[in-house]
Amino acid sequence: MVTGHKALVIKAVVFVVATATSFAQEATVVSERAGKVREQAGIRITKDEYDGVEGKKSGQGSQSWRAHMIIEIKWRVAPQAYKKGMNLYRDGEHLDAARELKASLEKAGNYPWLSAYANYYMGLSAARAGYLKEAIAALETLVKEHPKHRFVPEAYIELAKIHMRPGSTGPKAAKAALERVAGIRRKLDESYQIKIDLGLARVEVMAGDASKGLTLLLALERKTREEILLNLIAMEKGQAYVKLNQIPKAERAFERILASKKIKNPEVIAGAANGLGDCQFAQQKYGLAMRTYSRTYALFIDRGDLARKVGWALFRGGEAFHLQAGKVAGDERKRLQRYGTRVLRRAATDFRSTPGGRAARKKLGLSN
């Protein structure tokens, strides 16, 4: 169980940016068009920028993709540290992923694409492992050294999220990051533009006027039919409704996300489950809250990057079991009380460094 992290040091690594003509190295391009996923192997990538991706296959003509169509580019030849880091990233082992991706940068001169890719995924990994300064450094290196890369819009959006994390630099820095990407928005696909506005609405909800943020979100909802974007909007709407104490509306927003078959991001799923559980708890629906919080810790109990969310689910879940026990009698009451105490103890021991773990320790009368 994850109770802490080993020291992680990630330094921004600067390399000379390769030109598009020297960029060509072979890869498999995974893309989606009209809901159909396609893998094309043996493509020599000649351009990988936010206004489009281009490549050639031996014996065939040039091919191109809009940036938002690209799901992944899998490079045929890459340093072992990069391959290992990406496998760890996909498995949710983000601290180790960040270390491997940092190590892979030592060979970036042999792979013109590597500096952008390793810094981008190192930034995401470090952020998910809780190393926010290192995450910011890696993503800032990407946007500085590769200002037209396909990852740049997402990097700015991720920077805004990191700046809004507890203990980070705050809403002013988050808004500045989004304004930087807004400067290139006319060159971006509509989905990116919606993500930029979604980020600005998030800043407003979390640190400004929640009513204004909600108005922005409702306007965004009318601009897209893409299910993934609609569910990301629903997540922020849920947070806005919570801030405005409109709990039943928040509950419906979180339920929408959990009912979606297209949302696969563990962080989004855990956030929506905890949000729904908190709404049910606030309305004294303790039986429902017990099951909702259970979803978070059953799915993600071994995910170190989601320790804060799991710790909170265990704490509030334990409380929900105790409060539900007060509504029944006999053996059922005793069973719920025992289980609630067991869940609280797990939060207090295995997740003691998280807010939920500290709250559980206080609830159980243990010294922090």
C-alpha positions in Angstrom: 0.0 0.0 0.0 1.3 3.5 -0.8 1.9 5.6 2.3 4.6 7.9 0.9 6.9 8.5 -2.0 10.6 8.1 -2.5 12.5 11.3 -3.4 12.1 12.2 -7.0 14.3 14.8 -8.8 13.3 15.8 -12.3 15.3 18.5 -14.0 14.2 20.2 -17.2 16.3 18.9 -20.1 16.9 21.2 -23.0 17.7 19.9 -26.5 18.0 21.5 -29.9 14.7 21.2 -31.7 14.9 19.0 -34.8 13.4 20.4 -38.0 10.4 18.7 -39.6 12.5 17.3 -42.4 14.9 15.6 -40.1 12.1 14.3 -37.9 11.1 11.3 -39.9 11.3 8.1 -37.9 9.1 5.1 -38.3 6.0 4.6 -36.1 2.6 3.1 -35.8 -0.1 5.8 -35.9 -3.3 5.0 -33.9 -6.1 7.3 -35.0 -9.9 7.7 -34.8 -12.1 9.0 -37.5 -15.9 8.9 -37.4 -15.8 6.6 -34.3 -13.5 4.0 -36.0 -10.1 3.3 -34.6 -7.3 2.5 -37.1 -3.7 1.4 -36.7 -1.3 2.1 -39.5 2.2 0.7 -39.1 5.4 1.7 -40.9 4.6 5.4 -41.1 7.6 7.7 -41.2 6.4 10.8 -39.3 7.5 14.0 -41.0 5.4 16.5 -39.0 3.9 16.2 -35.5 2.4 19.6 -34.7 -0.8 21.0 -33.2 -2.1 22.0 -36.7 -1.7 18.5 -38.0 0.4 15.3 -38.3 1.9 14.1 -41.6 3.8 11.0 -42.6 4.8 8.7 -45.4 4.7 4.9 -45.9 7.1 3.2 -48.3 5.5 2.8 -51.7 2.6 5.0 -50.8 1.9 8.7 -50.9 1.9 11.2 -48.0 -0.8 10.9 -45.4 -2.1 13.5 -42.9 -4.3 13.6 -39.8 -5.9 16.4 -37.8 -4.2 16.5 -34.4 -7.3 15.6 -32.5 -7.7 12.4 -34.5 -4.4 11.0 -33.1 -4.9 8.6 -30.2 -1.2 7.6 -30.0 2.0 7.4 -32.0 4.0 4.3 -31.1 7.6 4.7 -32.2 9.1 1.5 -33.6 12.6 2.2 -32.2 13.0 4.0 -28.9 15.3 3.8 -25.8 14.5 1.0 -23.4 14.0 3.6 -20.6 11.3 5.3 -22.7 9.5 2.0 -23.5 9.6 1.0 -19.8 8.5 4.4 -18.7 5.5 4.4 -21.0 4.5 0.9 -19.9 4.7 2.1 -16.3 2.6 5.2 -17.2 -0.1 3.1 -18.7 -0.1 0.8 -15.6 -0.6 3.8 -13.3 2.9 3.5 -11.8 3.6 7.2 -12.2 6.5 7.8 -9.9 8.6 5.0 -11.5 7.4 6.2 -14.9 8.7 9.7 -14.3 12.1 8.3 -13.3 12.4 6.1 -16.4 11.2 8.9 -18.8 13.7 11.3 -17.2 16.5 8.6 -17.8 15.4 8.2 -21.5 16.2 11.9 -22.1 19.9 11.1 -21.9 19.6 9.6 -25.4 17.2 12.2 -26.9 19.9 13.4 -29.4 19.4 10.1 -31.3 15.7 10.4 -31.5 14.4 13.8 -32.7 10.9 13.1 -31.3 12.0 12.0 -27.9 12.5 15.3 -26.1 8.9 16.3 -26.6 7.3 12.9 -25.8 9.4 12.1 -22.7 8.9 15.6 -21.2 5.2 15.5 -21.9 4.6 12.1 -20.3 7.1 12.8 -17.5 5.1 15.9 -16.7 1.9 14.0 -16.6 3.5 11.2 -14.5 5.1 13.6 -12.0 1.8 15.4 -11.5 -0.1 12.2 -10.8 2.6 11.1 -8.4 2.3 14.4 -6.5 5.5 16.1 -7.7 4.0 19.3 -8.9 7.2 21.4 -9.3 8.8 18.7 -11.3 5.7 18.3 -13.5 5.6 22.0 -14.2 9.3 22.0 -15.1 8.9 19.1 -17.6 5.8 20.6 -19.3 7.4 24.1 -19.5 10.4 22.5 -21.2 8.1 20.9 -23.8 6.3 24.1 -24.7 9.6 26.2 -24.7 11.6 23.8 -26.8 8.8 22.5 -29.1 6.4 25.4 -29.4 4.4 24.0 -32.3 4.3 20.4 -31.1 1.0 18.5 -31.1 1.3 18.1 -27.3 1.5 21.9 -26.6 -2.2 22.6 -26.2 -2.7 19.7 -23.9 0.5 20.7 -22.0 -0.9 24.2 -21.3 -4.2 22.7 -20.2 -2.4 20.2 -17.9 -0.3 23.1 -16.5 -3.5 24.9 -15.6 -4.8 21.8 -13.7 -1.5 21.5 -11.9 -1.5 25.1 -10.8 -4.9 24.6 -9.3 -3.9 21.6 -7.2 -3.7 22.1 -3.4 -0.2 23.4 -2.5 0.6 24.5 -6.0 0.9 28.0 -7.5 -2.8 28.9 -7.7 -5.6 30.3 -9.9 -3.5 33.2 -11.3 -0.9 30.9 -12.7 -3.6 28.5 -14.0 -5.4 31.3 -15.8 -2.1 32.6 -17.3 -1.4 29.1 -18.7 -4.8 28.9 -20.4 -4.3 32.4 -21.8 -1.1 31.3 -23.3 -2.8 28.5 -25.2 -5.6 30.8 -26.1 -3.1 32.7 -28.2 -3.0 29.8 -30.7 -6.6 28.7 -30.4 -7.6 29.8 -33.9 -5.2 27.2 -35.2 -6.7 24.4 -33.1 -9.5 22.0 -33.5 -12.8 22.8 -31.8 -12.2 20.2 -29.2 -9.1 22.0 -27.9 -11.0 25.3 -27.9 -13.7 23.8 -25.7 -11.0 22.4 -23.3 -9.5 25.8 -23.0 -12.8 27.4 -22.1 -13.5 24.4 -19.8 -10.2 25.2 -18.0 -11.2 28.8 -17.6 -14.6 27.8 -16.2 -12.9 25.5 -13.8 -10.7 28.3 -12.5 -13.8 30.4 -12.0 -15.7 27.6 -10.2 -12.8 26.8 -7.9 -11.4 30.2 -7.1 -13.8 32.9 -8.4 -17.6 33.1 -8.9 -19.2 29.7 -9.1 -22.3 31.1 -10.7 -20.3 32.7 -13.4 -18.4 29.4 -13.9 -21.6 27.5 -14.2 -22.9 29.9 -16.8 -19.7 29.3 -18.8 -20.1 25.6 -18.5 -23.8 25.6 -19.6 -22.7 27.6 -22.7 -20.0 25.1 -23.5 -22.4 22.3 -23.2 -24.4 23.7 -26.1 -21.3 23.8 -28.4 -20.5 20.1 -28.6 -22.1 16.7 -29.0 -18.9 14.8 -28.2 -19.6 12.5 -25.3 -16.2 12.7 -23.7 -16.2 16.5 -23.7 -19.8 16.5 -22.4 -18.8 14.3 -19.5 -15.8 16.5 -18.7 -18.2 19.4 -18.6 -20.5 17.5 -16.4 -17.7 16.9 -13.9 -17.1 20.7 -13.6 -20.8 21.3 -13.5 -21.0 18.9 -10.5 -18.3 20.8 -8.7 -20.1 24.1 -9.5 -23.4 22.8 -8.2 -21.7 21.6 -5.0 -20.2 25.1 -4.5 -23.6 26.6 -5.0 -25.2 24.0 -2.6 -27.4 22.6 -5.4 -26.7 19.1 -4.3 -29.4 17.1 -6.3 -28.2 18.8 -9.5 -24.6 17.9 -8.6 -25.6 14.3 -8.0 -27.1 14.0 -11.5 -24.0 15.5 -13.1 -21.7 12.9 -11.4 -24.2 10.1 -12.2 -23.9 11.0 -15.9 -20.2 10.5 -15.9 -20.3 7.1 -14.1 -22.9 5.9 -16.5 -20.8 6.7 -19.6 -19.0 3.9 -21.5 -16.5 6.3 -23.0 -15.0 7.7 -19.8 -12.0 5.4 -19.0 -9.7 7.9 -17.2 -9.3 6.5 -13.6 -8.8 10.0 -12.2 -12.1 11.1 -13.7 -14.0 8.0 -12.6 -12.7 8.2 -9.0 -13.4 11.9 -8.8 -17.0 11.4 -10.1 -17.6 8.5 -7.7 -16.3 10.5 -4.7 -18.3 13.5 -5.9 -21.5 11.4 -6.1 -20.8 9.8 -2.7 -20.4 13.2 -1.1 -23.7 14.3 -2.6 -25.5 11.2 -1.4 -23.9 11.7 2.1 -25.0 15.3 2.2 -28.6 14.2 1.6 -28.3 11.4 4.2 -28.6 8.7 1.6 -26.0 6.7 3.6 -26.8 3.3 2.0 -26.2 4.6 -1.5 -23.1 6.5 -0.4 -21.6 3.3 1.1 -21.9 1.6 -2.3 -20.6 4.6 -4.2 -17.5 5.1 -2.1 -16.9 1.4 -2.3 -16.6 1.8 -6.1 -13.6 4.1 -5.6 -11.6 1.9 -3.3 -12.6 -1.4 -4.9 -11.3 -0.2 -8.3 -8.3 1.9 -7.3 -7.1 0.7 -3.9 -3.7 -0.2 -5.4 -3.2 3.0 -7.4 -0.7 5.1 -5.7 -1.5 8.1 -7.9 -5.1 8.0 -6.6 -4.2 7.7 -2.9 -5.9 10.9 -2.0 -9.2 9.9 -3.6 -9.1 6.4 -2.2 -8.2 7.7 1.3 -11.2 10.0 1.2 -13.5 7.3 -0.1 -12.5 5.0 2.8 -13.0 7.7 5.4 -16.4 8.9 4.2 -17.4 5.3 3.4 -16.6 4.3 6.9 -18.7 7.2 8.2 -21.5 6.2 5.9 -21.5 2.6 7.3 -21.7 3.9 10.9 -24.5 6.3 10.1 -26.5 3.7 8.1 -26.1 1.4 11.1 -28.0 3.9 13.1 -31.0 3.3 10.9 -31.2 -0.4 11.4 -31.2 -2.8 14.3 -30.0 -6.2 15.5 -27.2 -8.2 13.7 -27.4 -5.9 10.6 -26.5 -2.9 12.8 -23.6 -4.7 14.4 -22.3 -5.8 11.0 -22.4 -2.3 9.6 -20.7 -0.9 12.6 -17.9 -3.5 12.5 -17.4 -2.9 8.8 -17.4 0.8 9.1 -14.7 0.7 11.8 -12.6 -1.6 9.7 -12.8 0.7 6.7 -11.9 3.7 8.9 -8.9 1.8 10.3 -7.7 1.1 6.8 -7.9 4.7 5.9 -6.1 5.7 9.1 -3.2 3.3 8.5 -2.7 2.7 4.8 -3.6 6.2 3.8 -2.6 8.2 6.9 -0.7 10.8 4.8 -3.9 11.8 2.9 -6.6 14.1 4.1 -9.0 11.2 4.4 -6.5 9.2 6.4 -5.9 12.1 8.8 -9.6 12.6 9.2 -10.0 8.9 9.9 -7.3 9.0 12.5 -9.0 11.9 14.3 -12.3 10.1 14.1 -10.8 7.0 15.7 -8.9 9.1 18.4 -5.5 8.2 17.0 -2.5 10.5 17.2 -1.6 12.1 13.9 
